[in-house]
Amino acid sequence: MTDRAEADTVAFEIVDGVAWVRFNRPEKRNCMSPKLNRRMMEVLDALEFDPAVGVLVLTGEGTSWTAGMDLKEYFRDTEALGLKGSRGAQRESYGWWRRLRWYQKPTIAMVNGWCFGGGYGPLFACDLAFAAEDAQFGLSEINWGILPGGGAAKVATELTSFRRAMYHAMMGENIDGKTAVEWGFVNEALPLDQLKTRVNEVAQVLLKKNPVALKATKDSIRRVREMTYDNAEDYLIRAQEAANSYDNEGRKEGIKQFIDDKSYKPGLGAYDT
Ligand code: ACO
């Protein structure tokens, strides 16, 4: 096919509170080009505060989640423009990954197939991750002569052990979805034909939680990883106080239903919204 229009590099639909967003260059195994990176930022922007969206799922059209950065359009073509070209392309890709890391709504990576290199950025950016058992994860950078940049080396060390990260990055061998669970890359691996049902099940649970508390919770889990215990304790007090003062009457309702109405137990599920 002729080159896909920028607007067509990302597809999405909203169903029952869930935005299903897809890398949409299946003919190029969904590798990330500057066009795709720009379009993804626009889509994330449009969905972030859309009241119809409570959870965002990031998946891929066809056989791939994403085959990492586009070796031609992201590397070769932008490098030909000099430093300005490279830095511009980096800003566009790192930009949407960062946006996703701190997204207002809970996010789930639904890894349906190949996930390489630069794909580790959005993988880590999503709060939860579910993979097909046959999905393949690889830091293939070493196989074509670069280091795992764009955050990929950091993601590997964040998600798995030092020895595994080192082997993974140096050997350029892929792991499948089941091994990705064992290594901590994803929460669960399922047969491909059960993947969407399971992800939707998780999304529907998240949709019933207090959204202010969810945003504060996901940010807290990311932030405290880099803090001392005392700093974390302090941060969490401030984060909860900020959440209390911002549009969070639901928290009081949660206490009321447990303490006064005795209609639910927070240890066993969410309050009735
Ligand atoms: N960059 C540019 N083009 C790509 C990429 C990529 N990352 N991945 C796939 N494509 C293109 C292929 O060149 C091919 O294009 P063509 O039809 O015009 O020839 C098309 O997508 C289909 O790819 P195939 O290789 O034919 O698909 P196949 O299903 O046989 O293999 C696989 C899939 C294993 C993902 C293979 O395409 C591949 O190895 N891709 C590169 C993966 C990679 O190493 N990515 C870079 C990681 S490092 C980083 O992101 C910084």
py3Dmol code that shows the C-alpha trace and the ligand (Angstrom):
import py3Dmol

protein = """\
ATOM      1  CA  MET A   1       0.000   0.000   0.000  1.00  0.00           C
ATOM      2  CA  THR A   2       1.037   3.614  -0.378  1.00  0.00           C
ATOM      3  CA  ASP A   3       2.291   5.417   2.682  1.00  0.00           C
ATOM      4  CA  ARG A   4      -0.415   5.636   5.332  1.00  0.00           C
ATOM      5  CA  ALA A   5      -1.737   9.111   6.172  1.00  0.00           C
ATOM      6  CA  GLU A   6      -0.662  10.465   9.553  1.00  0.00           C
ATOM      7  CA  ALA A   7      -4.255  10.510  10.837  1.00  0.00           C
ATOM      8  CA  ASP A   8      -4.524   6.810  10.038  1.00  0.00           C
ATOM      9  CA  THR A   9      -1.428   5.630  11.967  1.00  0.00           C
ATOM     10  CA  VAL A  10      -3.433   5.314  15.190  1.00  0.00           C
ATOM     11  CA  ALA A  11      -6.957   3.912  15.462  1.00  0.00           C
ATOM     12  CA  PHE A  12      -9.315   4.012  18.407  1.00  0.00           C
ATOM     13  CA  GLU A  13     -12.853   3.473  19.556  1.00  0.00           C
ATOM     14  CA  ILE A  14     -14.612   4.020  22.866  1.00  0.00           C
ATOM     15  CA  VAL A  15     -16.776   1.161  24.152  1.00  0.00           C
ATOM     16  CA  ASP A  16     -18.433   1.062  27.588  1.00  0.00           C
ATOM     17  CA  GLY A  17     -16.037   3.564  29.161  1.00  0.00           C
ATOM     18  CA  VAL A  18     -12.894   2.028  27.658  1.00  0.00           C
ATOM     19  CA  ALA A  19     -10.815   3.701  24.928  1.00  0.00           C
ATOM     20  CA  TRP A  20      -9.250   0.951  22.812  1.00  0.00           C
ATOM     21  CA  VAL A  21      -6.296   2.661  21.130  1.00  0.00           C
ATOM     22  CA  ARG A  22      -4.311   0.776  18.491  1.00  0.00           C
ATOM     23  CA  PHE A  23      -0.935   1.255  16.865  1.00  0.00           C
ATOM     24  CA  ASN A  24      -2.244   1.122  13.314  1.00  0.00           C
ATOM     25  CA  ARG A  25       0.555   0.368  10.847  1.00  0.00           C
ATOM     26  CA  PRO A  26       0.129  -3.412  10.678  1.00  0.00           C
ATOM     27  CA  GLU A  27       1.862  -3.530   7.291  1.00  0.00           C
ATOM     28  CA  LYS A  28       4.969  -2.156   9.053  1.00  0.00           C
ATOM     29  CA  ARG A  29       4.379  -4.209  12.190  1.00  0.00           C
ATOM     30  CA  ASN A  30       3.260  -1.012  13.951  1.00  0.00           C
ATOM     31  CA  CYS A  31       6.766   0.400  14.214  1.00  0.00           C
ATOM     32  CA  MET A  32       6.790   3.967  15.483  1.00  0.00           C
ATOM     33  CA  SER A  33       7.424   6.633  12.855  1.00  0.00           C
ATOM     34  CA  PRO A  34       7.400  10.380  13.528  1.00  0.00           C
ATOM     35  CA  LYS A  35       3.919  10.499  11.984  1.00  0.00           C
ATOM     36  CA  LEU A  36       2.641   7.810  14.328  1.00  0.00           C
ATOM     37  CA  ASN A  37       4.241   9.513  17.325  1.00  0.00           C
ATOM     38  CA  ARG A  38       2.609  12.842  16.484  1.00  0.00           C
ATOM     39  CA  ARG A  39      -0.763  11.234  15.907  1.00  0.00           C
ATOM     40  CA  MET A  40      -0.555   9.221  19.141  1.00  0.00           C
ATOM     41  CA  MET A  41       0.004  12.409  21.131  1.00  0.00           C
ATOM     42  CA  GLU A  42      -3.074  13.975  19.514  1.00  0.00           C
ATOM     43  CA  VAL A  43      -5.189  10.915  20.289  1.00  0.00           C
ATOM     44  CA  LEU A  44      -4.012  10.747  23.908  1.00  0.00           C
ATOM     45  CA  ASP A  45      -4.728  14.438  24.207  1.00  0.00           C
ATOM     46  CA  ALA A  46      -8.252  14.067  22.866  1.00  0.00           C
ATOM     47  CA  LEU A  47      -9.110  11.121  25.116  1.00  0.00           C
ATOM     48  CA  GLU A  48      -7.506  12.163  28.396  1.00  0.00           C
ATOM     49  CA  PHE A  49     -10.341  14.332  29.714  1.00  0.00           C
ATOM     50  CA  ASP A  50     -13.154  12.892  27.620  1.00  0.00           C
ATOM     51  CA  PRO A  51     -15.885  12.025  30.154  1.00  0.00           C
ATOM     52  CA  ALA A  52     -16.785   8.953  28.068  1.00  0.00           C
ATOM     53  CA  VAL A  53     -13.349   7.459  28.795  1.00  0.00           C
ATOM     54  CA  GLY A  54     -12.501   5.917  32.162  1.00  0.00           C
ATOM     55  CA  VAL A  55      -9.696   3.543  31.126  1.00  0.00           C
ATOM     56  CA  LEU A  56      -7.339   3.567  28.144  1.00  0.00           C
ATOM     57  CA  VAL A  57      -6.074   0.330  26.583  1.00  0.00           C
ATOM     58  CA  LEU A  58      -3.113   0.480  24.192  1.00  0.00           C
ATOM     59  CA  THR A  59      -2.903  -2.391  21.727  1.00  0.00           C
ATOM     60  CA  GLY A  60      -1.790  -3.094  18.172  1.00  0.00           C
ATOM     61  CA  GLU A  61      -3.539  -3.840  14.892  1.00  0.00           C
ATOM     62  CA  GLY A  62      -2.488  -7.124  13.277  1.00  0.00           C
ATOM     63  CA  THR A  63       0.280  -9.403  14.485  1.00  0.00           C
ATOM     64  CA  SER A  64       2.334  -6.811  16.319  1.00  0.00           C
ATOM     65  CA  TRP A  65       1.997  -4.590  19.383  1.00  0.00           C
ATOM     66  CA  THR A  66       4.852  -2.466  18.095  1.00  0.00           C
ATOM     67  CA  ALA A  67       8.097  -3.439  16.357  1.00  0.00           C
ATOM     68  CA  GLY A  68       9.822  -0.520  18.115  1.00  0.00           C
ATOM     69  CA  MET A  69      11.097   2.566  16.345  1.00  0.00           C
ATOM     70  CA  ASP A  70      10.838   2.809  12.577  1.00  0.00           C
ATOM     71  CA  LEU A  71      14.408   2.157  11.459  1.00  0.00           C
ATOM     72  CA  LYS A  72      13.881   4.136   8.282  1.00  0.00           C
ATOM     73  CA  GLU A  73      11.532   6.988   9.145  1.00  0.00           C
ATOM     74  CA  TYR A  74      12.510   7.496  12.795  1.00  0.00           C
ATOM     75  CA  PHE A  75      16.265   6.843  12.520  1.00  0.00           C
ATOM     76  CA  ARG A  76      17.621   7.078   8.987  1.00  0.00           C
ATOM     77  CA  ASP A  77      15.373   9.834   7.619  1.00  0.00           C
ATOM     78  CA  THR A  78      15.577  12.094  10.685  1.00  0.00           C
ATOM     79  CA  GLU A  79      19.335  11.576  11.130  1.00  0.00           C
ATOM     80  CA  ALA A  80      19.708  12.790   7.548  1.00  0.00           C
ATOM     81  CA  LEU A  81      18.331  16.120   8.789  1.00  0.00           C
ATOM     82  CA  GLY A  82      21.095  16.444  11.381  1.00  0.00           C
ATOM     83  CA  LEU A  83      20.851  16.877  15.134  1.00  0.00           C
ATOM     84  CA  LYS A  84      17.705  18.973  14.839  1.00  0.00           C
ATOM     85  CA  GLY A  85      15.965  16.111  13.043  1.00  0.00           C
ATOM     86  CA  SER A  86      17.000  13.490  15.605  1.00  0.00           C
ATOM     87  CA  ARG A  87      16.137  15.608  18.616  1.00  0.00           C
ATOM     88  CA  GLY A  88      12.786  16.550  17.143  1.00  0.00           C
ATOM     89  CA  ALA A  89      11.870  12.913  16.550  1.00  0.00           C
ATOM     90  CA  GLN A  90      13.031  11.960  20.041  1.00  0.00           C
ATOM     91  CA  ARG A  91      10.915  14.689  21.618  1.00  0.00           C
ATOM     92  CA  GLU A  92       7.818  13.487  19.774  1.00  0.00           C
ATOM     93  CA  SER A  93       8.201   9.872  20.867  1.00  0.00           C
ATOM     94  CA  TYR A  94       9.472  10.441  24.405  1.00  0.00           C
ATOM     95  CA  GLY A  95       6.772  13.106  24.713  1.00  0.00           C
ATOM     96  CA  TRP A  96       3.805  10.798  24.303  1.00  0.00           C
ATOM     97  CA  TRP A  97       5.395   8.068  26.421  1.00  0.00           C
ATOM     98  CA  ARG A  98       5.859  10.562  29.249  1.00  0.00           C
ATOM     99  CA  ARG A  99       2.302  11.797  28.780  1.00  0.00           C
ATOM    100  CA  LEU A 100       1.120   8.205  29.078  1.00  0.00           C
ATOM    101  CA  ARG A 101       3.222   7.556  32.217  1.00  0.00           C
ATOM    102  CA  TRP A 102       1.360  10.328  34.020  1.00  0.00           C
ATOM    103  CA  TYR A 103      -1.982   9.935  32.245  1.00  0.00           C
ATOM    104  CA  GLN A 104      -5.113  11.060  34.049  1.00  0.00           C
ATOM    105  CA  LYS A 105      -6.917   7.773  33.413  1.00  0.00           C
ATOM    106  CA  PRO A 106      -5.689   4.250  34.241  1.00  0.00           C
ATOM    107  CA  THR A 107      -3.891   2.664  31.304  1.00  0.00           C
ATOM    108  CA  ILE A 108      -3.424  -0.948  30.235  1.00  0.00           C
ATOM    109  CA  ALA A 109      -0.959  -2.286  27.666  1.00  0.00           C
ATOM    110  CA  MET A 110      -2.581  -5.166  25.784  1.00  0.00           C
ATOM    111  CA  VAL A 111       0.441  -6.731  24.075  1.00  0.00           C
ATOM    112  CA  ASN A 112      -0.984  -8.822  21.263  1.00  0.00           C
ATOM    113  CA  GLY A 113       2.287  -9.644  19.445  1.00  0.00           C
ATOM    114  CA  TRP A 114       5.776  -8.269  18.777  1.00  0.00           C
ATOM    115  CA  CYS A 115       7.133  -5.757  21.280  1.00  0.00           C
ATOM    116  CA  PHE A 116      10.617  -4.475  20.529  1.00  0.00           C
ATOM    117  CA  GLY A 117      13.052  -1.810  21.690  1.00  0.00           C
ATOM    118  CA  GLY A 118      11.317   1.557  21.695  1.00  0.00           C
ATOM    119  CA  GLY A 119       8.086  -0.313  22.512  1.00  0.00           C
ATOM    120  CA  TYR A 120       9.383  -0.699  26.043  1.00  0.00           C
ATOM    121  CA  GLY A 121       8.700   3.030  26.550  1.00  0.00           C
ATOM    122  CA  PRO A 122       4.916   2.771  26.169  1.00  0.00           C
ATOM    123  CA  LEU A 123       4.958  -0.679  27.816  1.00  0.00           C
ATOM    124  CA  PHE A 124       6.362   0.854  30.998  1.00  0.00           C
ATOM    125  CA  ALA A 125       4.185   3.942  30.605  1.00  0.00           C
ATOM    126  CA  CYS A 126       1.032   1.849  30.931  1.00  0.00           C
ATOM    127  CA  ASP A 127      -0.021   1.157  34.507  1.00  0.00           C
ATOM    128  CA  LEU A 128      -0.891  -2.489  33.895  1.00  0.00           C
ATOM    129  CA  ALA A 129       0.149  -4.871  31.141  1.00  0.00           C
ATOM    130  CA  PHE A 130      -1.369  -8.072  29.760  1.00  0.00           C
ATOM    131  CA  ALA A 131       0.180 -10.097  26.967  1.00  0.00           C
ATOM    132  CA  ALA A 132      -0.653 -12.911  24.626  1.00  0.00           C
ATOM    133  CA  GLU A 133       1.271 -16.025  25.656  1.00  0.00           C
ATOM    134  CA  ASP A 134       2.881 -16.051  22.216  1.00  0.00           C
ATOM    135  CA  ALA A 135       3.794 -12.355  22.206  1.00  0.00           C
ATOM    136  CA  GLN A 136       7.515 -11.737  21.798  1.00  0.00           C
ATOM    137  CA  PHE A 137       9.481  -9.149  23.756  1.00  0.00           C
ATOM    138  CA  GLY A 138      12.975  -8.160  22.715  1.00  0.00           C
ATOM    139  CA  LEU A 139      15.671  -5.560  23.156  1.00  0.00           C
ATOM    140  CA  SER A 140      16.821  -6.086  19.598  1.00  0.00           C
ATOM    141  CA  GLU A 141      18.970  -2.935  19.531  1.00  0.00           C
ATOM    142  CA  ILE A 142      22.132  -4.963  20.014  1.00  0.00           C
ATOM    143  CA  ASN A 143      21.196  -6.981  16.923  1.00  0.00           C
ATOM    144  CA  TRP A 144      21.526  -3.939  14.692  1.00  0.00           C
ATOM    145  CA  GLY A 145      24.280  -2.124  16.506  1.00  0.00           C
ATOM    146  CA  ILE A 146      22.943   0.378  19.031  1.00  0.00           C
ATOM    147  CA  LEU A 147      22.351   0.402  22.785  1.00  0.00           C
ATOM    148  CA  PRO A 148      18.806   0.131  24.160  1.00  0.00           C
ATOM    149  CA  GLY A 149      18.152   3.870  24.269  1.00  0.00           C
ATOM    150  CA  GLY A 150      15.006   5.944  24.489  1.00  0.00           C
ATOM    151  CA  GLY A 151      14.491   4.651  28.001  1.00  0.00           C
ATOM    152  CA  ALA A 152      14.494   0.948  26.998  1.00  0.00           C
ATOM    153  CA  ALA A 153      17.510   0.046  29.159  1.00  0.00           C
ATOM    154  CA  LYS A 154      15.933   1.894  32.074  1.00  0.00           C
ATOM    155  CA  VAL A 155      12.623   0.094  31.576  1.00  0.00           C
ATOM    156  CA  ALA A 156      14.347  -3.305  31.625  1.00  0.00           C
ATOM    157  CA  THR A 157      16.125  -2.514  34.890  1.00  0.00           C
ATOM    158  CA  GLU A 158      12.936  -1.058  36.389  1.00  0.00           C
ATOM    159  CA  LEU A 159      10.875  -4.130  35.583  1.00  0.00           C
ATOM    160  CA  THR A 160      13.228  -7.055  36.035  1.00  0.00           C
ATOM    161  CA  SER A 161      16.376  -8.120  37.832  1.00  0.00           C
ATOM    162  CA  PHE A 162      19.857  -6.868  37.024  1.00  0.00           C
ATOM    163  CA  ARG A 163      21.015 -10.220  35.628  1.00  0.00           C
ATOM    164  CA  ARG A 164      17.945 -10.669  33.456  1.00  0.00           C
ATOM    165  CA  ALA A 165      18.111  -7.096  32.160  1.00  0.00           C
ATOM    166  CA  MET A 166      21.785  -7.503  31.330  1.00  0.00           C
ATOM    167  CA  TYR A 167      21.256 -10.821  29.517  1.00  0.00           C
ATOM    168  CA  HIS A 168      18.208  -9.474  27.679  1.00  0.00           C
ATOM    169  CA  ALA A 169      20.025  -6.350  26.476  1.00  0.00           C
ATOM    170  CA  MET A 170      23.325  -8.032  25.592  1.00  0.00           C
ATOM    171  CA  MET A 171      22.044 -11.183  23.911  1.00  0.00           C
ATOM    172  CA  GLY A 172      19.239  -9.772  21.770  1.00  0.00           C
ATOM    173  CA  GLU A 173      17.102 -12.875  22.371  1.00  0.00           C
ATOM    174  CA  ASN A 174      13.333 -12.593  22.676  1.00  0.00           C
ATOM    175  CA  ILE A 175      11.143 -13.821  25.517  1.00  0.00           C
ATOM    176  CA  ASP A 176       7.519 -14.879  25.175  1.00  0.00           C
ATOM    177  CA  GLY A 177       4.484 -13.662  27.125  1.00  0.00           C
ATOM    178  CA  LYS A 178       4.739 -16.321  29.829  1.00  0.00           C
ATOM    179  CA  THR A 179       8.395 -15.497  30.477  1.00  0.00           C
ATOM    180  CA  ALA A 180       7.474 -11.802  30.444  1.00  0.00           C
ATOM    181  CA  VAL A 181       5.194 -12.508  33.419  1.00  0.00           C
ATOM    182  CA  GLU A 182       8.001 -14.360  35.225  1.00  0.00           C
ATOM    183  CA  TRP A 183      10.360 -11.444  34.575  1.00  0.00           C
ATOM    184  CA  GLY A 184       7.840  -8.827  35.706  1.00  0.00           C
ATOM    185  CA  PHE A 185       7.332  -7.176  32.316  1.00  0.00           C
ATOM    186  CA  VAL A 186       3.575  -7.847  32.361  1.00  0.00           C
ATOM    187  CA  ASN A 187       0.913  -8.809  34.899  1.00  0.00           C
ATOM    188  CA  GLU A 188      -0.544 -11.795  33.095  1.00  0.00           C
ATOM    189  CA  ALA A 189      -0.216 -13.774  29.870  1.00  0.00           C
ATOM    190  CA  LEU A 190      -3.193 -15.414  28.193  1.00  0.00           C
ATOM    191  CA  PRO A 191      -3.977 -17.207  24.958  1.00  0.00           C
ATOM    192  CA  LEU A 192      -4.481 -14.503  22.331  1.00  0.00           C
ATOM    193  CA  ASP A 193      -8.177 -15.297  21.899  1.00  0.00           C
ATOM    194  CA  GLN A 194      -8.797 -14.632  25.614  1.00  0.00           C
ATOM    195  CA  LEU A 195      -6.672 -11.526  25.911  1.00  0.00           C
ATOM    196  CA  LYS A 196      -9.248  -8.849  25.120  1.00  0.00           C
ATOM    197  CA  THR A 197     -11.922 -10.394  27.339  1.00  0.00           C
ATOM    198  CA  ARG A 198      -9.533 -10.439  30.299  1.00  0.00           C
ATOM    199  CA  VAL A 199      -8.343  -6.889  29.684  1.00  0.00           C
ATOM    200  CA  ASN A 200     -11.932  -5.675  29.419  1.00  0.00           C
ATOM    201  CA  GLU A 201     -12.731  -7.467  32.682  1.00  0.00           C
ATOM    202  CA  VAL A 202      -9.882  -5.590  34.416  1.00  0.00           C
ATOM    203  CA  ALA A 203     -10.922  -2.305  32.806  1.00  0.00           C
ATOM    204  CA  GLN A 204     -14.507  -2.743  34.014  1.00  0.00           C
ATOM    205  CA  VAL A 205     -13.248  -3.251  37.592  1.00  0.00           C
ATOM    206  CA  LEU A 206     -11.156  -0.079  37.336  1.00  0.00           C
ATOM    207  CA  LEU A 207     -14.158   1.849  36.018  1.00  0.00           C
ATOM    208  CA  LYS A 208     -15.954   1.194  39.291  1.00  0.00           C
ATOM    209  CA  LYS A 209     -13.158   2.657  41.445  1.00  0.00           C
ATOM    210  CA  ASN A 210     -12.962   6.240  42.608  1.00  0.00           C
ATOM    211  CA  PRO A 211     -11.179   8.034  39.700  1.00  0.00           C
ATOM    212  CA  VAL A 212      -9.478  10.652  41.895  1.00  0.00           C
ATOM    213  CA  ALA A 213      -8.084   7.913  44.129  1.00  0.00           C
ATOM    214  CA  LEU A 214      -6.953   5.901  41.097  1.00  0.00           C
ATOM    215  CA  LYS A 215      -4.956   8.807  39.652  1.00  0.00           C
ATOM    216  CA  ALA A 216      -3.383   9.533  43.052  1.00  0.00           C
ATOM    217  CA  THR A 217      -2.616   5.836  43.528  1.00  0.00           C
ATOM    218  CA  LYS A 218      -0.963   5.250  40.167  1.00  0.00           C
ATOM    219  CA  ASP A 219       1.144   8.394  40.474  1.00  0.00           C
ATOM    220  CA  SER A 220       2.152   7.400  44.006  1.00  0.00           C
ATOM    221  CA  ILE A 221       3.293   3.929  42.986  1.00  0.00           C
ATOM    222  CA  ARG A 222       5.506   5.461  40.282  1.00  0.00           C
ATOM    223  CA  ARG A 223       6.864   8.242  42.477  1.00  0.00           C
ATOM    224  CA  VAL A 224       7.698   6.339  45.662  1.00  0.00           C
ATOM    225  CA  ARG A 225       9.908   3.828  43.842  1.00  0.00           C
ATOM    226  CA  GLU A 226      12.655   6.430  43.682  1.00  0.00           C
ATOM    227  CA  MET A 227      12.192   7.834  47.200  1.00  0.00           C
ATOM    228  CA  THR A 228      13.582   7.032  50.614  1.00  0.00           C
ATOM    229  CA  TYR A 229      11.003   5.624  53.020  1.00  0.00           C
ATOM    230  CA  ASP A 230      10.662   8.945  54.857  1.00  0.00           C
ATOM    231  CA  ASN A 231      10.307  10.944  51.650  1.00  0.00           C
ATOM    232  CA  ALA A 232       7.694   8.493  50.412  1.00  0.00           C
ATOM    233  CA  GLU A 233       5.752   8.720  53.667  1.00  0.00           C
ATOM    234  CA  ASP A 234       5.706  12.479  53.385  1.00  0.00           C
ATOM    235  CA  TYR A 235       4.813  12.476  49.672  1.00  0.00           C
ATOM    236  CA  LEU A 236       1.898  10.116  50.302  1.00  0.00           C
ATOM    237  CA  ILE A 237       0.473  12.325  53.054  1.00  0.00           C
ATOM    238  CA  ARG A 238       0.635  15.357  50.740  1.00  0.00           C
ATOM    239  CA  ALA A 239      -0.792  13.391  47.785  1.00  0.00           C
ATOM    240  CA  GLN A 240      -3.752  12.158  49.843  1.00  0.00           C
ATOM    241  CA  GLU A 241      -4.416  15.636  51.238  1.00  0.00           C
ATOM    242  CA  ALA A 242      -4.344  17.043  47.712  1.00  0.00           C
ATOM    243  CA  ALA A 243      -6.745  14.333  46.551  1.00  0.00           C
ATOM    244  CA  ASN A 244      -9.050  15.057  49.509  1.00  0.00           C
ATOM    245  CA  SER A 245      -9.356  18.677  48.574  1.00  0.00           C
ATOM    246  CA  TYR A 246      -9.964  18.052  44.891  1.00  0.00           C
ATOM    247  CA  ASP A 247     -13.337  16.877  43.717  1.00  0.00           C
ATOM    248  CA  ASN A 248     -13.366  13.774  45.856  1.00  0.00           C
ATOM    249  CA  GLU A 249     -16.678  13.468  47.655  1.00  0.00           C
ATOM    250  CA  GLY A 250     -16.634   9.789  46.716  1.00  0.00           C
ATOM    251  CA  ARG A 251     -14.112   9.078  49.464  1.00  0.00           C
ATOM    252  CA  LYS A 252     -16.644  10.250  52.074  1.00  0.00           C
ATOM    253  CA  GLU A 253     -19.293   8.105  50.443  1.00  0.00           C
ATOM    254  CA  GLY A 254     -16.906   5.139  50.645  1.00  0.00           C
ATOM    255  CA  ILE A 255     -16.439   5.662  54.397  1.00  0.00           C
ATOM    256  CA  LYS A 256     -20.193   6.130  54.897  1.00  0.00           C
ATOM    257  CA  GLN A 257     -21.148   2.925  53.080  1.00  0.00           C
ATOM    258  CA  PHE A 258     -18.639   0.939  55.142  1.00  0.00           C
ATOM    259  CA  ILE A 259     -18.969   2.527  58.613  1.00  0.00           C
ATOM    260  CA  ASP A 260     -22.592   3.728  58.684  1.00  0.00           C
ATOM    261  CA  ASP A 261     -24.512   1.698  56.102  1.00  0.00           C
ATOM    262  CA  LYS A 262     -22.369  -1.441  56.458  1.00  0.00           C
ATOM    263  CA  SER A 263     -23.219  -2.140  52.815  1.00  0.00           C
ATOM    264  CA  TYR A 264     -19.748  -3.197  51.638  1.00  0.00           C
ATOM    265  CA  LYS A 265     -16.232  -3.965  52.857  1.00  0.00           C
ATOM    266  CA  PRO A 266     -13.314  -2.053  51.272  1.00  0.00           C
ATOM    267  CA  GLY A 267     -11.165  -5.151  51.777  1.00  0.00           C
ATOM    268  CA  LEU A 268     -13.469  -7.139  49.509  1.00  0.00           C
ATOM    269  CA  GLY A 269     -14.444  -4.684  46.750  1.00  0.00           C
ATOM    270  CA  ALA A 270     -15.339  -1.109  45.829  1.00  0.00           C
ATOM    271  CA  TYR A 271     -18.161   1.028  47.232  1.00  0.00           C
ATOM    272  CA  ASP A 272     -21.332   1.610  45.250  1.00  0.00           C
ATOM    273  CA  THR A 273     -20.888   4.777  43.141  1.00  0.00           C
TER     274      THR A 273
END
"""
ligand_1 = """\
51
ACO
N 11.343 -0.277 11.275
C 11.052 -0.130 9.962
N 10.335 -1.033 9.270
C 9.921 -2.126 9.927
C 10.188 -2.345 11.278
C 10.935 -1.354 11.961
N 11.202 -1.445 13.275
N 9.645 -3.518 11.649
C 9.042 -4.015 10.557
N 9.201 -3.178 9.506
C 8.712 -3.323 8.134
C 9.558 -4.270 7.304
O 10.674 -3.600 6.780
C 8.561 -4.705 6.258
O 8.429 -3.648 5.330
P 8.195 -3.980 3.731
O 6.924 -4.763 3.661
O 8.123 -2.640 3.094
O 9.386 -4.795 3.332
C 7.252 -4.761 7.039
O 7.435 -3.947 8.184
C 6.902 -6.150 7.501
O 8.004 -6.653 8.221
P 8.522 -8.143 8.085
O 9.916 -8.168 8.616
O 8.327 -8.640 6.695
O 7.488 -8.896 9.047
P 7.641 -10.285 9.821
O 6.290 -10.566 10.374
O 8.285 -11.318 8.956
O 8.661 -9.999 11.027
C 9.475 -8.671 12.878
C 8.241 -9.200 12.097
C 10.203 -9.851 13.560
C 8.893 -7.702 13.910
C 10.442 -7.965 11.907
O 9.727 -7.054 11.099
C 11.537 -7.202 12.625
O 12.532 -7.777 13.027
N 11.358 -5.863 12.790
C 12.358 -5.049 13.462
C 12.230 -5.193 14.956
C 13.251 -4.310 15.650
O 14.369 -4.721 15.856
N 12.857 -3.064 15.924
C 13.769 -2.044 16.404
C 13.957 -2.178 17.873
S 15.207 -1.073 18.448
C 14.394 0.366 18.709
O 13.198 0.467 18.684
C 15.217 1.558 19.104
"""
view = py3Dmol.view(width=600, height=400)
view.addModel(protein, "pdb")
view.setStyle({"model": 0}, {"cartoon": {"style": "trace"}})
view.addModel(ligand_1, "xyz")
view.setStyle({"model": 1}, {"stick": {}})
view.zoomTo()
view.show()
